[in-house]
Amino acid sequence: MLGRSGDKAQGAKDGVKRLRDAGAEVKVFACDASDEAALKKALDETRKELGPIGGMWNVAMVLRDSLLANLDAENFTEALKPKIDAAAAMEKLTANDPVGDFVVYSSATTVIGNPGQSNYVAANSWLEALMRKRRAAGKPGLAIAWGALGDVGYLARTGEVKEKIQKRLGYATLSGAEALEGLGRVLAQGDMRLETGVVTIAPIDWGQARRDLAYLSSPTFTQVLADAEMGPQDSGEQVDLAALVRGKDAREARDIVAEALTSEVARILKLPAKEISPQRPLAELGMDSLMGLELRMSVERRFDIDLPLVAIGDSTTLLTIAQTIVSRIHEPDAGEAAAVNSDLAARHIGDDVDHAELAEFSEAVEARRLSMGRANA
């Protein structure tokens, strides 16, 4: 067993003890598997004491989440190394061993994407491609794309990240027991008897995911979405806001739009719609700038209206956003100025506006829109 810190952590020590108590002979190395020289030394020592390498598993992961516009080379490299460099070194250094199984852990985010995790998704995509290449060459290779584990592992230790993934993609979580059961079923089939080198084990709310991720509108997912059981609220049907507010005065139109937006915000925040007050600042409900991007994309798809940048400031409420939308419907040529003026007007007189923050967020939004366009293409 290899890890950068070996068995220093108490959890690692406990795990090794359980294996040894069960009768296994265990060697632990403090080794970074992406370092080919260090990995070679560990494998040579293992062969000398235990014999040829019979199987290899890569379950390593490093997360450096950020919107694509804010990712730098260092953060990309840190996420890629434990998966790409380690797996490449493992394959190279075991070419002459009787490897019976070569298993790598991927993620369900590789199937449908995940805002803020382009580096992580890229690393897992490479792993899956390597397993397919091995299978094509007649060698064992299996990538398991896991959904979110709720009671063990990284997400269980970092509640904030777990919550964001659940809110953003609509995942239900797997328990450790469910994951092990699924793993057992896959392994029982035998690596080379599986039809594909990649298996996904994840509960996914396809209705919510397709509303949040434009890529799911591509033909690739047509059959998956057609087969998924979706409730009425997940139908994805467009609503004609212009028809809803036709003939209404400005205040009444604003309230109608705010009510329609409530269901979108409730979905993003995973809260009952009745707990969303149109007058309450969205920041107080827990919405951040990334969720504002989510809301914008969702509104544009469901209501077929070009919603300007939604900056989640201290005074941004559903009513201020609704007013912006009503202005767009009544004056479609008003442009971006209407959104900016509406948001600024909602702030307290004398408050300073962080223009640098708004500019940075705008760039991130546009970068996301461009990446979505390329994915759909």
Secondary structure, DSSP 8 states (H G I E B T S, - for coil): -EETTTT-SHHHHHHHHHHHHTT-----EE--TT-HHHHHHHHHHHHHHH-S--EEEE---------GGG--HHHHHHHHIIIIIHHHHHHHHTTTS---EEEEEEETHHHH--TT-HHHHHHHHHHHHHHHHHHHTT---EEEEE--BSSSHHHHH-HHHHHHHHHHH-B--B-HHHHHHHHHHHHHT-GGGSSSSEEEE--B-HHHHHHH-GGGGSGGGHHHHHHS---GGGS-----HHHHHTT--HHHHHHHHHHHHHHHHHHHHT--GGG--TTS-HHHHT--HHHHHHHHHHHHHHH----------TT--HHHHHHHHHHHHH-TT--HHHHHHHHHHHS-TT----HHHHHHHHHHHHHHHHHHHHHH-
